[in-house]
Amino acid sequence: MAVLADSPAVNAADAGPTPTKSSASHANPDLASRLSVERSDVAFGSRAVSLVDLPAGALFARIATATPGTKAYSSVQVAESAHIELNSELLYCNHSCDPSLVFDMGAMEVRVGEGRALRKGDSLTFFYPSTEWDMAQPFECSCGAEKCLGWIHGAKDIDEQVLGRYYLNEHIVRMLKSRAGEGGAGSAGKPAQ
């Protein structure tokens, strides 16, 4: 069961998927053959780059080496009160307001976004608010996308109409509905167009 950032008690519905340590050889496409990390001396400047061409919607990687974590700049939120550490080169998939990937925390997998194919040399990015309700370290986005959102705090601070353009994980959709008194909109399982 995941370690919770906010509470020592866990409601089973809030715990999210249980991270497991699986053999990468059978549970995960070989990350070394799929991504390269370009390291930078600039803080948070390193990035992951694709080594493969894949069609829209294709499986890029399974999240197979994750362990329970606490809310931190390096963690990924998997449920209302649960976070994981990826423990892999997937950590270097940066944020973009026009992401190349989707992190599906219910399925514990990373897929190419539905809106476009992935090409060798593309930056590997995902929309952080698709997993994060309230970020441990908000930041000024520098993705350069035409519709860049600017300051990224997490899903709780983004208009629901804007969020509707993106794939959102189920826990984010539940939190939006809870905040809106069950009237909130969401697009869990629906990729950005």
NUBA-775258 format. One line per field, with one value per atom (N, C-alpha, C): residue number from 1; x, y, z. Coordinates in pm, 1 decimal, always signed. Layout:
BEGIN
n	NUM_...
east	X_...
north	Y_...
up	Z_...
//
This chain:
BEGIN
n	1_1_1_2_2_2_3_3_3_4_4_4_5_5_5_6_6_6_7_7_7_8_8_8_9_9_9_10_10_10_11_11_11_12_12_12_13_13_13_14_14_14_15_15_15_16_16_16_17_17_17_18_18_18_19_19_19_20_20_20_21_21_21_22_22_22_23_23_23_24_24_24_25_25_25_26_26_26_27_27_27_28_28_28_29_29_29_30_30_30_31_31_31_32_32_32_33_33_33_34_34_34_35_35_35_36_36_36_37_37_37_38_38_38_39_39_39_40_40_40_41_41_41_42_42_42_43_43_43_44_44_44_45_45_45_46_46_46_47_47_47_48_48_48_49_49_49_50_50_50_51_51_51_52_52_52_53_53_53_54_54_54_55_55_55_56_56_56_57_57_57_58_58_58_59_59_59_60_60_60_61_61_61_62_62_62_63_63_63_64_64_64_65_65_65_66_66_66_67_67_67_68_68_68_69_69_69_70_70_70_71_71_71_72_72_72_73_73_73_74_74_74_75_75_75_76_76_76_77_77_77_78_78_78_79_79_79_80_80_80_81_81_81_82_82_82_83_83_83_84_84_84_85_85_85_86_86_86_87_87_87_88_88_88_89_89_89_90_90_90_91_91_91_92_92_92_93_93_93_94_94_94_95_95_95_96_96_96_97_97_97_98_98_98_99_99_99_100_100_100_101_101_101_102_102_102_103_103_103_104_104_104_105_105_105_106_106_106_107_107_107_108_108_108_109_109_109_110_110_110_111_111_111_112_112_112_113_113_113_114_114_114_115_115_115_116_116_116_117_117_117_118_118_118_119_119_119_120_120_120_121_121_121_122_122_122_123_123_123_124_124_124_125_125_125_126_126_126_127_127_127_128_128_128_129_129_129_130_130_130_131_131_131_132_132_132_133_133_133_134_134_134_135_135_135_136_136_136_137_137_137_138_138_138_139_139_139_140_140_140_141_141_141_142_142_142_143_143_143_144_144_144_145_145_145_146_146_146_147_147_147_148_148_148_149_149_149_150_150_150_151_151_151_152_152_152_153_153_153_154_154_154_155_155_155_156_156_156_157_157_157_158_158_158_159_159_159_160_160_160_161_161_161_162_162_162_163_163_163_164_164_164_165_165_165_166_166_166_167_167_167_168_168_168_169_169_169_170_170_170_171_171_171_172_172_172_173_173_173_174_174_174_175_175_175_176_176_176_177_177_177_178_178_178_179_179_179_180_180_180_181_181_181_182_182_182_183_183_183_184_184_184_185_185_185_186_186_186_187_187_187_188_188_188_189_189_189_190_190_190_191_191_191_192_192_192_193_193_193
east	+84.5_+0.0_+88.0_+45.5_+124.5_+130.0_+242.2_+257.7_+184.7_+111.1_+31.8_+104.6_+92.7_+157.6_+84.4_-46.8_-125.3_-183.6_-189.4_-261.8_-203.8_-194.6_-145.9_-250.7_-377.3_-484.0_-518.9_-551.7_-578.9_-717.3_-792.8_-916.4_-875.1_-916.9_-874.3_-899.0_-1004.1_-1033.5_-932.3_-867.5_-771.5_-629.1_-604.7_-468.2_-405.9_-486.0_-431.9_-374.1_-315.7_-257.6_-138.2_-119.1_-6.8_+116.4_+219.1_+340.2_+404.9_+459.0_+526.5_+662.9_+752.0_+882.3_+875.0_+866.3_+858.1_+986.7_+1015.3_+1130.2_+1105.5_+1194.9_+1177.7_+1177.9_+1239.9_+1249.8_+1115.0_+1022.6_+891.9_+778.6_+797.6_+689.8_+700.2_+814.4_+835.9_+920.0_+874.6_+965.5_+1098.1_+1206.9_+1338.8_+1356.0_+1359.3_+1370.2_+1499.3_+1606.3_+1733.6_+1724.2_+1633.9_+1617.7_+1510.2_+1440.4_+1329.6_+1356.8_+1443.6_+1469.5_+1614.6_+1655.2_+1788.4_+1770.6_+1856.5_+1850.1_+1961.6_+1922.5_+2018.3_+2034.3_+2149.5_+2174.0_+2220.9_+2182.9_+2216.4_+2270.8_+2361.4_+2411.2_+2312.7_+2214.5_+2111.9_+2009.8_+1970.3_+1870.3_+1744.8_+1699.1_+1579.6_+1589.4_+1711.3_+1732.3_+1750.8_+1769.6_+1784.8_+1652.1_+1658.1_+1533.7_+1549.1_+1433.5_+1428.0_+1390.9_+1455.0_+1432.9_+1402.3_+1308.6_+1269.0_+1376.8_+1400.2_+1489.2_+1411.3_+1276.5_+1192.0_+1080.5_+1028.3_+907.2_+792.9_+684.0_+566.5_+440.8_+336.0_+210.7_+136.6_+46.9_-37.0_-106.8_-109.6_-178.0_-97.1_+19.3_+99.7_+158.3_+178.9_+246.9_+392.3_+436.1_+576.6_+651.0_+590.9_+655.9_+554.0_+579.1_+503.4_+578.7_+503.2_+564.6_+582.3_+701.4_+724.5_+819.8_+886.1_+986.5_+949.7_+825.4_+782.0_+775.7_+797.7_+783.1_+699.6_+634.1_+557.4_+645.6_+587.9_+662.5_+574.8_+631.2_+556.8_+555.7_+467.5_+457.2_+591.7_+650.2_+780.0_+790.5_+890.5_+906.7_+930.0_+984.2_+1017.5_+908.8_+804.8_+701.0_+590.5_+510.3_+392.3_+272.2_+166.9_+47.1_-32.8_-74.0_-148.3_-289.6_-320.9_-454.2_-466.7_-583.3_-608.0_-498.9_-450.1_-350.7_-229.0_-198.3_-85.8_+3.9_+132.5_+234.5_+330.2_+399.0_+503.9_+629.3_+741.1_+866.3_+883.7_+917.9_+927.9_+1049.7_+1159.6_+1281.6_+1329.5_+1317.8_+1363.5_+1392.2_+1440.6_+1469.8_+1342.5_+1224.8_+1099.1_+1092.1_+1171.7_+1179.5_+1213.1_+1283.6_+1328.4_+1227.0_+1107.4_+999.1_+945.0_+971.8_+935.4_+791.2_+747.5_+613.6_+609.8_+495.9_+466.0_+316.0_+279.3_+137.9_+91.2_+183.2_+154.7_+233.4_+189.2_+269.9_+276.0_+386.0_+402.1_+351.9_+342.9_+305.6_+189.5_+128.7_+26.3_+76.1_+76.8_+105.9_-28.3_-63.9_-189.8_-161.0_-191.1_-154.8_-247.8_-367.3_-455.7_-402.5_-349.5_-293.4_-143.8_-84.4_+60.4_+138.0_+102.5_+173.9_+185.8_+279.7_+303.0_+273.8_+187.4_+150.0_+180.1_+195.2_+206.1_+69.4_+68.0_-58.2_-138.0_-270.2_-358.2_-351.7_-310.0_-314.4_-206.5_-98.3_+11.5_+104.1_+176.8_+276.0_+400.5_+478.1_+605.1_+716.1_+810.8_+922.2_+1054.4_+1148.5_+1282.9_+1333.7_+1387.2_+1437.1_+1338.4_+1209.6_+1110.0_+1139.0_+1115.6_+1121.5_+1007.4_+1036.2_+933.5_+876.8_+751.1_+687.0_+546.9_+496.9_+356.4_+303.0_+172.2_+104.6_+97.1_+183.6_+191.3_+56.2_-29.5_-159.3_-249.2_-211.8_-290.1_-275.2_-170.1_-149.4_-147.1_-116.2_-90.7_-202.8_-261.4_-365.2_-302.8_-198.5_-133.0_+16.3_+93.5_+234.0_+318.7_+414.8_+508.6_+593.5_+628.9_+708.0_+646.0_+550.6_+495.8_+608.8_+588.0_+694.2_+636.5_+716.4_+682.0_+716.0_+616.4_+635.9_+714.9_+805.2_+883.7_+877.5_+762.5_+750.5_+747.8_+705.8_+701.6_+580.9_+486.2_+366.6_+282.7_+212.2_+127.7_+28.2_-27.3_-124.8_-65.2_+60.0_+126.9_+45.7_+30.5_-51.3_+24.2_+153.9_+230.5_+267.6_+215.6_+249.3_+175.2_+248.5_+190.2_+191.8_+72.6_+54.7_+2.4_-77.3_-148.6_-289.8_-362.3_-496.5_-593.4_-578.3_-673.7_-676.9_-572.1_-563.2_-585.8_-634.4_-655.9_-805.2_-853.9_-994.1_-1031.7_-1149.7_-1193.6_-1208.3_-1242.0_-1250.2_-1111.9_-1010.8_-874.1_-833.0_-861.7_-827.5_-895.6_-1012.8_-1085.9_-1011.7_-907.1_-825.6_-726.2_-711.0_-604.6_-659.0_-577.5_-602.7_-584.5_-679.2_-668.8_-684.0_-603.9_-616.5_-742.7_-792.8_-919.3_-918.2_-807.2_-805.5_-820.5_-768.2_-785.4_-931.0_-992.2_-1134.2_-1219.9_-1191.9_-1267.4_-1250.9_-1130.9_-1107.0_-1177.6_-1180.3_-1254.2_-1403.3_-1457.7_-1599.8_-1630.0_-1543.3_-1563.1_-1562.9_-1470.6_-1463.1_-1587.1_-1639.5_-1754.9_-1887.1_-1882.7_-2005.9_-2069.8_-1987.1_-2029.8_-2069.8_-2057.9_-2094.4_-1975.3_-1852.9_-1731.8_-1716.2_-1650.7_-1621.2_-1482.9_-1458.8_-1328.0_-1315.8_-1195.1_-1173.1_-1083.7_-1108.3_-1026.2_-1038.5_-925.2_-923.1_-937.3_-958.9_-970.8_-847.0_-773.4_-652.3_-682.1_-580.6_-590.8_-610.1_-684.0_-707.9_-617.0
north	-118.1_+0.0_+123.0_+225.1_+346.8_+424.2_+488.1_+577.0_+705.6_+756.9_+876.4_+1000.5_+1104.3_+1230.1_+1304.8_+1291.5_+1376.9_+1307.1_+1176.5_+1108.7_+972.3_+933.7_+801.2_+693.5_+730.2_+633.5_+634.6_+518.8_+509.0_+453.3_+522.2_+469.2_+390.9_+268.0_+184.7_+252.0_+329.8_+397.4_+507.5_+560.7_+668.5_+620.0_+492.9_+443.2_+436.1_+426.5_+417.7_+281.2_+262.4_+133.6_+105.9_-17.5_-54.6_-69.7_+13.7_-0.2_-135.4_-194.0_-321.6_-314.5_-399.6_-412.0_-533.9_-510.4_-618.3_-622.8_-735.7_-748.2_-666.0_-573.0_-486.5_-566.4_-682.3_-759.0_-811.1_-837.2_-885.5_-786.7_-689.6_-598.2_-463.9_-432.7_-299.1_-303.8_-237.8_-226.9_-169.4_-214.0_-172.1_-21.3_+47.9_+193.1_+238.9_+165.1_+204.3_+208.1_+128.8_+129.4_+227.9_+289.6_+379.3_+524.4_+550.0_+688.8_+709.7_+832.5_+876.3_+999.1_+1012.7_+1131.2_+1226.0_+1347.0_+1453.6_+1531.1_+1516.7_+1579.3_+1723.8_+1805.6_+1947.7_+1989.3_+2086.7_+2143.4_+2244.1_+2284.9_+2378.8_+2302.8_+2359.6_+2294.8_+2262.5_+2139.7_+2090.1_+2103.2_+2108.6_+2124.7_+1994.4_+1883.9_+1754.6_+1713.9_+1632.1_+1591.1_+1453.3_+1387.7_+1258.7_+1281.4_+1206.0_+1218.3_+1079.7_+1072.0_+944.2_+890.5_+761.0_+690.2_+609.7_+618.7_+536.7_+618.7_+566.1_+617.1_+526.3_+585.0_+507.9_+580.7_+506.7_+571.5_+629.1_+720.7_+779.3_+668.3_+680.3_+584.0_+460.7_+442.0_+321.6_+321.7_+202.3_+187.5_+228.8_+320.8_+360.4_+281.7_+270.9_+199.8_+166.2_+60.0_+29.1_+89.6_+135.3_+188.4_+68.4_+10.4_-119.4_-114.9_-3.8_+2.7_+103.1_+147.1_+249.4_+195.8_+286.9_+256.6_+367.1_+336.6_+440.8_+560.5_+678.4_+799.8_+901.5_+1017.1_+1128.7_+1240.4_+1336.5_+1449.0_+1521.4_+1524.2_+1587.9_+1625.0_+1705.1_+1743.7_+1623.0_+1515.6_+1397.1_+1290.1_+1307.7_+1204.9_+1226.6_+1122.6_+1130.1_+1090.7_+1171.5_+1143.1_+1034.0_+931.2_+817.8_+806.1_+881.4_+882.0_+1010.6_+1031.4_+1155.2_+1185.8_+1085.9_+1107.5_+1016.9_+971.0_+879.2_+923.5_+907.1_+939.7_+821.9_+817.1_+718.0_+787.9_+719.8_+757.4_+659.0_+707.8_+624.4_+532.7_+575.9_+495.3_+448.2_+534.3_+501.1_+630.5_+614.7_+730.4_+806.5_+749.0_+821.3_+949.6_+957.5_+1077.9_+1200.2_+1180.8_+1292.0_+1333.2_+1277.1_+1323.4_+1451.4_+1560.9_+1692.1_+1727.6_+1838.6_+1892.1_+1962.2_+1953.9_+2038.8_+2062.2_+2179.4_+2209.9_+2151.4_+2093.4_+2020.3_+1889.4_+1797.5_+1680.1_+1574.5_+1500.4_+1389.6_+1258.0_+1250.4_+1127.4_+1150.0_+1039.5_+1034.4_+938.4_+982.6_+894.7_+848.8_+723.6_+665.9_+590.3_+653.1_+596.6_+483.7_+475.0_+362.2_+234.3_+244.6_+129.4_+114.5_+211.5_+214.1_+197.0_+283.6_+280.8_+420.5_+432.4_+555.9_+527.3_+609.5_+591.6_+718.0_+700.5_+814.3_+881.8_+1014.2_+1086.9_+1053.4_+1061.0_+1026.4_+1127.1_+1247.3_+1351.6_+1349.7_+1272.2_+1272.5_+1154.5_+1120.1_+1013.7_+1067.2_+976.2_+1009.3_+978.4_+1069.0_+1051.3_+1049.1_+974.9_+971.3_+1114.4_+1149.9_+1284.5_+1376.2_+1337.8_+1419.0_+1421.5_+1535.5_+1543.0_+1460.1_+1387.2_+1306.4_+1389.7_+1429.4_+1519.5_+1470.6_+1512.6_+1490.6_+1612.9_+1621.2_+1734.9_+1706.9_+1770.1_+1740.6_+1747.9_+1846.5_+1848.5_+1729.3_+1645.7_+1524.1_+1423.6_+1438.5_+1351.4_+1429.5_+1557.3_+1635.4_+1733.8_+1721.3_+1813.9_+1944.3_+1934.5_+2050.0_+2018.9_+2084.7_+2050.4_+2089.6_+2005.0_+2033.3_+2156.3_+2172.6_+2286.2_+2346.7_+2439.4_+2506.6_+2576.0_+2598.6_+2656.6_+2732.4_+2822.1_+2894.5_+2803.3_+2766.6_+2676.2_+2746.8_+2672.3_+2726.1_+2630.8_+2561.9_+2460.3_+2519.7_+2645.0_+2709.2_+2673.7_+2596.7_+2559.1_+2683.4_+2678.6_+2790.9_+2828.6_+2728.4_+2754.0_+2723.1_+2762.7_+2740.0_+2805.7_+2733.9_+2782.8_+2876.0_+2888.2_+2977.3_+2910.5_+2962.6_+2913.6_+2781.7_+2677.4_+2544.7_+2514.3_+2506.6_+2475.0_+2333.7_+2286.7_+2160.1_+2178.2_+2069.3_+2072.8_+2161.3_+2169.9_+2247.2_+2394.8_+2444.5_+2586.4_+2615.6_+2516.7_+2535.8_+2526.8_+2617.0_+2618.2_+2482.6_+2432.8_+2301.5_+2296.0_+2406.5_+2406.6_+2384.6_+2442.6_+2421.6_+2276.7_+2225.8_+2086.7_+1988.5_+2026.4_+1940.2_+1909.7_+1986.2_+1960.8_+1847.8_+1802.0_+1708.0_+1575.6_+1471.3_+1346.0_+1376.1_+1331.7_+1345.7_+1209.3_+1182.1_+1057.6_+1059.0_+940.2_+926.4_+1000.9_+999.0_+1067.8_+1219.0_+1274.1_+1417.6_+1446.8_+1362.2_+1380.2_+1372.6_+1275.2_+1264.3_+1389.1_+1443.0_+1562.3_+1685.0_+1694.0_+1803.4_+1792.4_+1670.8_+1650.4_+1679.9_+1639.6_+1665.7_+1815.7_+1887.1_+2032.4_+2101.9_+2052.3_+2115.1_+2061.4_+1976.9_+1921.4_+1823.5_+1741.3_+1635.5_+1687.7_+1818.4_+1871.9_+1898.6_+1865.3_+1896.9_+1816.2_+1875.4_+1807.2_+1746.9_+1648.9_+1587.2_+1507.0_+1468.4_+1391.7_+1271.4_+1201.4_+1084.4_+985.1_+936.1_+840.3_+901.5_+1031.5_+1098.9_+1184.7_+1161.9_+1238.2_+1379.2_+1462.0_+1597.6_+1589.4_+1680.5_+1684.9_+1786.0
up	+0.0_+0.0_+0.0_-67.2_-80.5_+50.0_+73.5_+186.4_+151.6_+245.5_+218.8_+264.7_+185.6_+218.9_+328.2_+333.3_+421.7_+543.1_+544.8_+650.4_+678.9_+808.3_+839.4_+814.0_+808.3_+782.9_+635.7_+580.6_+437.9_+414.0_+332.3_+280.2_+156.1_+141.9_+29.6_-104.1_-117.4_-243.9_-272.6_-168.0_-184.3_-204.4_-184.0_-183.5_-321.4_-425.0_-559.4_-585.8_-703.8_-737.2_-647.3_-612.9_-529.8_-617.2_-593.3_-672.0_-645.3_-749.0_-734.0_-797.5_-751.1_-813.9_-904.1_-1034.5_-1131.5_-1210.8_-1265.9_-1352.9_-1478.2_-1506.0_-1622.6_-1751.7_-1752.7_-1876.5_-1923.5_-1832.7_-1877.6_-1851.4_-1764.2_-1728.7_-1798.5_-1856.4_-1907.6_-2034.4_-2139.3_-2252.7_-2201.5_-2253.6_-2207.6_-2221.4_-2108.5_-2112.7_-2180.0_-2162.9_-2224.3_-2376.6_-2432.9_-2578.7_-2623.6_-2528.5_-2561.3_-2529.2_-2431.0_-2395.2_-2358.9_-2379.5_-2341.7_-2253.8_-2154.9_-2069.5_-2109.8_-2142.7_-2169.9_-2039.9_-1978.9_-1849.2_-1866.8_-1770.6_-1773.3_-1637.6_-1637.9_-1513.1_-1454.5_-1533.7_-1489.1_-1404.6_-1291.8_-1205.8_-1285.4_-1278.3_-1346.2_-1499.1_-1551.1_-1694.1_-1770.2_-1700.4_-1768.3_-1829.0_-1934.2_-1998.8_-2060.4_-2079.4_-2146.5_-2292.3_-2380.8_-2524.8_-2579.5_-2671.7_-2730.4_-2824.4_-2815.0_-2906.8_-3009.6_-3003.3_-3090.1_-3153.3_-3263.7_-3326.5_-3281.8_-3233.4_-3193.5_-3237.7_-3272.4_-3311.7_-3190.8_-3217.2_-3113.1_-3035.1_-2903.5_-2817.0_-2780.5_-2839.4_-2814.3_-2673.1_-2620.6_-2491.8_-2507.8_-2423.5_-2421.8_-2314.2_-2195.0_-2084.5_-1977.1_-1906.7_-1785.7_-1667.7_-1570.7_-1448.8_-1356.3_-1363.1_-1299.9_-1181.4_-1158.5_-1052.0_-943.0_-942.1_-846.9_-704.9_-612.1_-469.5_-405.8_-294.3_-225.7_-193.0_-200.2_-171.2_-102.7_-79.0_-22.6_-126.3_-108.6_-200.6_-206.8_-326.7_-348.5_-495.7_-529.8_-670.0_-759.4_-704.5_-783.0_-783.3_-704.8_-694.0_-797.2_-815.6_-901.1_-815.3_-817.9_-740.2_-810.3_-733.6_-789.5_-735.2_-631.6_-571.7_-490.4_-433.0_-360.1_-257.9_-188.5_-82.9_-97.1_-215.9_-233.9_-348.7_-325.6_-424.6_-438.2_-552.4_-574.0_-623.2_-607.6_-672.8_-787.4_-903.9_-1023.9_-1023.4_-963.3_-955.6_-1092.5_-1190.7_-1325.5_-1401.1_-1521.9_-1606.5_-1644.9_-1618.1_-1642.5_-1560.6_-1454.5_-1371.8_-1456.3_-1566.4_-1650.3_-1756.2_-1751.9_-1839.5_-1777.8_-1842.1_-1789.8_-1821.8_-1764.7_-1792.1_-1927.0_-1993.6_-2108.7_-2113.6_-2160.1_-2182.9_-2316.0_-2392.4_-2516.1_-2508.4_-2421.7_-2387.3_-2498.4_-2498.0_-2592.1_-2532.7_-2400.1_-2330.6_-2233.7_-2194.8_-2090.7_-1983.4_-1858.8_-1746.0_-1689.8_-1713.7_-1666.9_-1538.0_-1426.4_-1297.0_-1255.1_-1309.5_-1282.1_-1344.3_-1464.7_-1535.2_-1508.3_-1441.2_-1414.7_-1545.8_-1642.5_-1769.7_-1828.5_-1919.7_-1992.4_-2138.8_-2198.3_-2338.7_-2417.9_-2547.7_-2637.6_-2637.3_-2634.8_-2637.6_-2761.9_-2750.4_-2862.2_-2976.1_-2949.6_-3050.0_-3156.0_-3130.9_-3228.3_-3205.4_-3309.4_-3299.6_-3228.2_-3174.1_-3109.5_-3209.1_-3222.2_-3315.0_-3239.0_-3292.3_-3235.6_-3224.6_-3107.9_-3083.7_-3013.7_-3008.8_-2937.8_-2788.6_-2726.0_-2579.8_-2523.3_-2417.9_-2350.5_-2236.4_-2253.0_-2158.0_-2125.3_-2009.7_-1977.8_-1906.3_-1898.3_-1835.7_-1686.0_-1606.1_-1463.0_-1391.9_-1420.6_-1352.1_-1385.5_-1482.1_-1508.2_-1394.9_-1315.4_-1199.2_-1068.7_-1073.2_-951.0_-921.6_-803.8_-759.5_-711.1_-629.7_-569.9_-566.2_-647.5_-664.2_-543.5_-511.3_-403.1_-436.1_-563.8_-607.2_-734.1_-717.4_-835.7_-912.6_-1041.8_-1123.5_-1242.3_-1296.5_-1418.1_-1534.9_-1613.7_-1726.4_-1836.1_-1896.0_-2007.4_-2126.5_-2141.1_-2245.8_-2385.9_-2398.7_-2528.4_-2613.5_-2558.1_-2633.1_-2663.7_-2775.0_-2815.5_-2705.6_-2638.1_-2531.5_-2394.0_-2373.4_-2245.4_-2134.0_-2023.6_-1912.3_-1818.4_-1835.9_-1748.8_-1617.8_-1508.6_-1374.8_-1349.2_-1313.7_-1290.2_-1140.2_-1081.6_-938.7_-919.8_-1012.4_-1002.7_-1055.3_-1067.6_-1127.6_-1050.4_-919.3_-838.4_-875.9_-939.5_-972.9_-1120.9_-1196.9_-1340.3_-1369.6_-1450.2_-1489.6_-1549.9_-1514.3_-1562.6_-1713.6_-1777.6_-1924.3_-1985.1_-1925.8_-1972.9_-1947.2_-1828.5_-1796.6_-1891.8_-1943.5_-2035.4_-2164.5_-2194.3_-2313.6_-2293.0_-2170.2_-2135.8_-2082.3_-2098.4_-2028.0_-1879.4_-1797.0_-1652.2_-1588.4_-1487.4_-1413.2_-1327.4_-1299.3_-1224.9_-1091.5_-1019.0_-888.7_-906.4_-1013.3_-1039.1_-1073.7_-1154.5_-1188.3_-1061.6_-974.7_-848.7_-763.6_-757.2_-676.4_-736.0_-867.9_-932.2_-902.0_-911.2_-882.1_-736.6_-648.0_-506.2_-478.2_-539.1_-519.8_-574.6_-684.3_-748.4_-695.7_-593.0_-539.4_-635.3_-698.9_-791.0_-927.7_-950.0_-1080.4_-1169.3_-1121.0_-1195.3_-1322.0_-1417.0_-1543.6_-1535.3_-1615.2_-1622.3_-1747.9_-1777.2_-1898.8_-1872.8_-1761.7_-1732.4_-1846.1_-1887.5_-1994.6_-2132.0_-2138.6_-2266.6_-2288.1_-2394.0_-2418.4_-2468.1_-2457.8_-2512.3_-2662.4_-2715.2_-2859.4_-2923.8
//
